[in-house]
Amino acid sequence: MLGPDTDVMATILSVALLGFSLAVTNRDFRVRAILMRSNYLKLQSLHRELPVNSEPTTEHANKYDELLAESENHREIDDRIARVFAQGLTSRTPTAFESFYAFVWLSVRFVITLGLYVLPLIAGFYAWMTK
């Protein structure tokens, strides 16, 4: 019904799906979530150690820096995007370049994602039309 190349297209799509699922699996979200939770609990413990109504000591600041260094954090683009779309910032307002960069990055990411979703449909439609 779909033509003589149906098995080839199905094989290509199956291999692509396998590659995508392996890439997602390799991200290991469960381990990352456990590590983030552990780091959060350590930060919470440090916060409870701080005396009420007083400045943190150098030791507390160093421990805080160590905890932040061992934890996964956001990328620079995440910070830029958050500041570009934030309302009422009183400090670290984004520059024109940062705003432009964030919009371009989001646009490119959208186009790539849309392309990856639409490309198999176009390939299937093309194969169906040329049978």
Backbone as JSON, one array per atom type, in Angstrom:
{
  "sequence": "MLGPDTDVMATILSVALLGFSLAVTNRDFRVRAILMRSNYLKLQSLHRELPVNSEPTTEHANKYDELLAESENHREIDDRIARVFAQGLTSRTPTAFESFYAFVWLSVRFVITLGLYVLPLIAGFYAWMTK",
  "N": [[0.82, -1.19, 0.0], [1.96, 1.24, 0.76], [4.09, 1.3, -0.92], [7.1, 0.0, -2.58], [9.3, 0.6, -0.99], [8.67, 0.56, 1.67], [9.56, -1.15, 3.72], [12.23, -0.4, 3.94], [12.01, 2.29, 4.74], [10.71, 1.89, 7.19], [12.69, 0.5, 8.57], [14.72, 2.46, 8.71], [13.41, 4.45, 10.24], [13.0, 2.95, 12.57], [15.63, 2.47, 13.45], [16.41, 5.11, 13.91], [14.65, 5.79, 15.97], [15.53, 3.99, 17.91], [18.14, 4.99, 18.35], [17.48, 7.52, 19.4], [16.07, 6.8, 21.74], [18.11, 5.5, 23.15], [19.83, 7.65, 23.58], [18.27, 9.26, 25.28], [17.98, 7.51, 27.44], [20.63, 7.33, 28.29], [21.0, 9.72, 29.55], [20.36, 9.41, 32.17], [18.37, 10.14, 34.22], [17.35, 9.42, 36.73], [19.55, 8.97, 38.49], [20.69, 11.52, 38.39], [18.62, 13.02, 39.55], [18.62, 11.95, 42.15], [21.17, 12.74, 43.03], [20.85, 15.54, 42.94], [18.86, 15.88, 44.88], [20.19, 14.97, 47.17], [22.19, 16.92, 47.35], [20.58, 19.16, 47.78], [19.53, 18.54, 50.31], [21.87, 18.67, 51.84], [22.48, 21.38, 51.53], [20.25, 22.46, 52.81], [20.7, 21.55, 55.4], [23.03, 22.96, 56.0], [21.96, 25.53, 55.97], [20.29, 25.42, 58.21], [22.23, 25.31, 60.17], [23.19, 27.87, 60.32], [23.45, 30.69, 62.41], [20.66, 32.48, 63.75], [19.74, 35.73, 62.66], [22.37, 36.68, 62.16], [25.51, 37.17, 60.48], [26.8, 34.93, 57.97], [29.62, 32.81, 58.58], [33.07, 32.65, 57.44], [33.7, 30.0, 57.16], [31.17, 28.85, 56.81], [30.49, 30.04, 54.35], [32.47, 28.96, 52.69], [31.81, 26.23, 52.82], [29.3, 26.34, 51.63], [30.03, 27.15, 49.03], [31.47, 24.86, 48.27], [29.43, 22.94, 48.26], [27.81, 23.94, 46.21], [29.57, 23.68, 44.07], [29.77, 20.92, 43.75], [27.35, 20.19, 42.75], [25.04, 19.71, 40.05], [24.3, 22.37, 37.89], [22.53, 25.14, 36.4], [22.88, 26.07, 32.93], [24.59, 28.79, 31.28], [22.93, 29.94, 29.35], [20.42, 29.33, 30.31], [20.21, 31.05, 32.49], [20.3, 33.52, 31.16], [17.93, 33.42, 29.6], [15.99, 33.26, 31.62], [16.36, 35.75, 32.85], [15.73, 37.47, 30.73], [12.99, 37.05, 30.35], [11.97, 37.68, 32.82], [10.05, 39.7, 35.06], [10.25, 42.99, 36.35], [12.95, 43.2, 37.28], [15.52, 44.22, 39.48], [18.2, 44.17, 39.53], [20.98, 43.0, 37.58], [19.82, 43.23, 35.01], [19.02, 42.17, 31.72], [21.24, 42.75, 28.97], [21.03, 44.32, 25.71], [22.31, 42.66, 23.88], [22.26, 40.19, 25.28], [19.52, 39.73, 25.39], [18.93, 39.53, 22.63], [20.56, 37.32, 22.0], [19.33, 35.31, 23.57], [16.76, 35.18, 22.4], [17.45, 34.41, 19.77], [18.67, 31.94, 20.3], [16.51, 30.48, 21.4], [14.81, 30.53, 19.18], [16.28, 29.13, 17.21], [16.47, 26.66, 18.47], [13.75, 25.97, 18.54], [13.19, 25.79, 15.77], [14.88, 23.66, 15.01], [13.82, 21.57, 16.59], [11.18, 21.48, 15.6], [11.77, 20.82, 12.95], [12.85, 18.24, 13.3], [10.6, 16.87, 14.1], [8.88, 17.18, 11.9], [10.27, 16.3, 9.66], [10.28, 13.35, 9.33], [7.58, 13.04, 8.62], [7.43, 14.47, 6.22], [9.23, 12.98, 4.68], [7.89, 10.51, 4.6], [5.51, 11.29, 3.29], [6.57, 12.14, 0.85], [7.66, 9.74, -0.1], [5.33, 8.29, -0.38], [3.99, 9.78, -2.33], [5.65, 9.47, -4.55], [5.5, 6.86, -5.33]],
  "CA": [[0.0, 0.0, 0.0], [2.82, 2.42, 0.82], [5.11, 1.21, -1.95], [8.13, -1.02, -2.4], [10.33, 1.03, -0.04], [8.1, 0.66, 3.01], [10.42, -1.84, 4.69], [13.44, 0.41, 4.12], [11.64, 3.44, 5.57], [10.43, 1.4, 8.55], [13.98, 0.2, 9.18], [15.38, 3.73, 9.01], [12.72, 5.06, 11.38], [13.25, 2.13, 13.76], [17.0, 2.74, 13.91], [16.42, 6.47, 14.45], [13.97, 5.73, 17.27], [16.44, 3.3, 18.83], [19.19, 5.94, 18.72], [16.9, 8.55, 20.26], [15.77, 6.22, 23.05], [19.39, 5.28, 23.83], [20.33, 8.96, 24.02], [17.47, 9.67, 26.44], [18.32, 6.62, 28.54], [21.97, 7.65, 28.77], [20.98, 10.94, 30.37], [20.28, 8.86, 33.52], [17.62, 11.11, 35.01], [17.15, 8.97, 38.12], [20.76, 9.25, 39.26], [20.82, 12.97, 38.5], [17.64, 13.48, 40.53], [19.09, 11.54, 43.48], [22.29, 13.62, 43.38], [20.32, 16.88, 43.22], [18.17, 15.81, 46.17], [21.22, 14.87, 48.2], [22.81, 18.24, 47.48], [19.58, 20.03, 48.39], [19.47, 18.23, 51.74], [23.09, 19.21, 52.45], [22.31, 22.84, 51.6], [19.26, 22.73, 53.85], [21.38, 21.32, 56.68], [23.92, 24.12, 56.2], [21.1, 26.67, 56.29], [19.85, 25.27, 59.6], [23.38, 25.56, 61.05], [23.46, 29.31, 60.42], [22.79, 31.34, 63.54], [19.6, 33.41, 63.38], [20.05, 37.16, 62.75], [23.8, 36.98, 62.13], [26.15, 36.95, 59.18], [27.47, 33.64, 57.86], [31.07, 32.85, 58.77], [33.85, 32.23, 56.27], [33.57, 28.54, 57.08], [29.86, 28.58, 56.19], [30.56, 30.45, 52.95], [33.29, 27.97, 51.99], [31.01, 25.0, 52.73], [28.26, 26.63, 50.63], [30.69, 27.1, 47.72], [31.78, 23.45, 47.98], [28.18, 22.25, 47.92], [27.38, 24.39, 44.88], [30.5, 23.15, 43.08], [29.55, 19.49, 43.52], [26.01, 19.97, 42.24], [24.73, 20.13, 38.69], [23.64, 23.66, 37.93], [22.02, 25.59, 35.11], [23.83, 26.62, 31.97], [24.53, 30.25, 31.16], [21.78, 30.33, 28.54], [19.24, 29.26, 31.18], [20.19, 32.3, 33.25], [19.93, 34.61, 30.25], [16.51, 33.31, 29.25], [15.2, 33.6, 32.81], [16.41, 37.2, 33.07], [15.04, 38.16, 29.63], [11.54, 36.95, 30.52], [11.58, 38.06, 34.18], [9.44, 41.02, 35.19], [10.6, 43.8, 37.51], [14.3, 42.97, 37.81], [16.17, 45.41, 40.04], [19.63, 44.03, 39.27], [21.32, 42.06, 36.51], [18.89, 43.29, 33.88], [19.74, 41.7, 30.53], [21.64, 43.73, 27.97], [20.4, 44.09, 24.4], [22.94, 41.47, 23.31], [21.75, 39.01, 25.97], [18.14, 39.52, 24.93], [19.03, 39.05, 21.26], [21.13, 35.97, 22.05], [18.32, 34.4, 24.12], [15.71, 34.99, 21.39], [18.01, 33.63, 18.66], [18.87, 30.57, 20.78], [15.19, 29.85, 21.48], [14.28, 30.37, 17.82], [17.02, 28.03, 16.57], [16.05, 25.42, 19.13], [12.4, 25.69, 18.07], [13.26, 25.36, 14.36], [15.47, 22.32, 14.97], [12.84, 20.63, 17.14], [10.1, 21.37, 14.62], [12.3, 20.07, 11.82], [12.98, 16.82, 13.65], [9.25, 16.29, 14.14], [8.22, 17.25, 10.6], [11.06, 15.61, 8.63], [9.76, 12.02, 9.0], [6.3, 13.18, 7.91], [7.73, 14.89, 4.85], [9.84, 11.83, 4.0], [6.82, 9.55, 4.34], [4.61, 11.84, 2.27], [7.32, 12.13, -0.41], [7.74, 8.35, -0.55], [3.99, 7.89, -0.78], [3.63, 10.48, -3.57], [6.49, 9.06, -5.67], [5.42, 5.41, -5.55]],
  "C": [[0.87, 1.26, 0.0], [3.95, 2.37, -0.19], [6.18, 0.2, -1.61], [9.18, -0.66, -1.34], [9.83, 1.13, 1.39], [9.0, 0.01, 4.05], [11.7, -1.06, 4.96], [13.14, 1.62, 5.01], [11.37, 3.01, 7.0], [11.72, 1.07, 9.28], [14.7, 1.47, 9.59], [14.73, 4.4, 10.22], [12.94, 4.28, 12.66], [14.63, 2.38, 14.33], [17.08, 4.14, 14.52], [15.76, 6.5, 15.83], [14.84, 5.04, 18.31], [17.55, 4.25, 19.29], [18.68, 7.01, 19.66], [16.63, 7.99, 21.66], [17.04, 5.92, 23.83], [19.96, 6.59, 24.36], [19.57, 9.44, 25.26], [17.82, 8.81, 27.65], [19.68, 6.96, 29.13], [22.02, 8.92, 29.6], [20.86, 10.59, 31.85], [19.61, 9.84, 34.49], [17.47, 10.71, 36.47], [18.36, 9.3, 38.98], [20.95, 10.76, 39.44], [19.85, 13.52, 39.54], [18.07, 13.13, 41.96], [20.23, 12.44, 43.93], [21.82, 15.04, 43.71], [19.61, 16.92, 44.57], [19.16, 15.77, 47.32], [21.88, 16.23, 48.44], [21.85, 19.23, 48.13], [19.52, 19.8, 49.9], [20.7, 18.75, 52.48], [23.0, 20.73, 52.57], [21.31, 23.22, 52.68], [19.87, 22.55, 55.24], [22.31, 22.49, 57.01], [23.1, 25.34, 56.6], [20.62, 26.62, 57.74], [20.98, 25.54, 60.59], [23.63, 27.05, 61.27], [22.74, 29.9, 61.62], [21.77, 32.37, 63.04], [20.08, 34.84, 63.6], [21.55, 37.44, 62.86], [24.36, 36.64, 60.75], [26.79, 35.56, 59.14], [28.99, 33.8, 58.01], [31.76, 32.46, 57.47], [33.74, 30.73, 56.07], [32.24, 28.15, 56.42], [29.89, 28.91, 54.7], [31.37, 29.44, 52.13], [32.53, 26.65, 51.8], [29.92, 25.16, 51.67], [28.86, 26.55, 49.22], [31.02, 25.66, 47.31], [30.52, 22.7, 47.55], [27.68, 22.67, 46.55], [28.27, 23.79, 43.8], [30.24, 21.67, 42.77], [28.19, 19.19, 42.93], [25.9, 20.42, 40.79], [23.97, 21.45, 38.77], [23.17, 24.02, 36.53], [23.15, 26.07, 34.22], [23.63, 28.13, 31.9], [23.31, 30.7, 30.37], [20.5, 30.27, 29.36], [19.09, 30.54, 31.99], [19.76, 33.47, 32.37], [18.44, 34.59, 29.93], [15.63, 33.71, 30.43], [15.2, 35.1, 33.04], [15.69, 37.97, 31.97], [13.53, 38.16, 29.86], [11.06, 37.32, 31.92], [11.01, 39.47, 34.18], [9.97, 41.71, 36.44], [11.97, 43.52, 38.11], [14.87, 44.28, 38.33], [17.68, 45.34, 39.86], [19.82, 42.98, 38.18], [20.29, 42.05, 35.39], [19.66, 42.91, 32.62], [20.06, 42.85, 29.58], [20.91, 43.42, 26.67], [20.99, 42.84, 23.75], [22.41, 40.19, 23.96], [20.32, 38.69, 25.55], [18.13, 38.95, 23.52], [19.51, 37.6, 21.23], [20.09, 34.96, 22.53], [17.22, 34.13, 23.08], [16.21, 34.16, 20.21], [18.16, 32.17, 19.09], [17.54, 29.83, 20.85], [14.61, 29.59, 20.1], [14.96, 29.21, 17.11], [16.6, 26.7, 17.17], [14.65, 25.0, 18.67], [12.42, 25.15, 16.64], [13.83, 23.95, 14.25], [14.48, 21.28, 15.49], [11.69, 20.41, 16.16], [10.55, 20.55, 13.41], [12.41, 18.58, 12.1], [11.62, 16.13, 13.74], [8.63, 16.19, 12.74], [8.96, 16.44, 9.54], [10.56, 14.19, 8.34], [8.42, 12.07, 8.27], [6.51, 13.56, 6.46], [8.31, 13.73, 4.06], [8.78, 10.79, 3.66], [5.87, 10.01, 3.25], [5.28, 11.81, 0.9], [7.38, 10.71, -0.97], [6.38, 7.87, -1.04], [3.6, 8.51, -2.12], [4.43, 9.97, -4.77], [6.42, 7.56, -5.95], [4.89, 5.05, -6.91]]
}
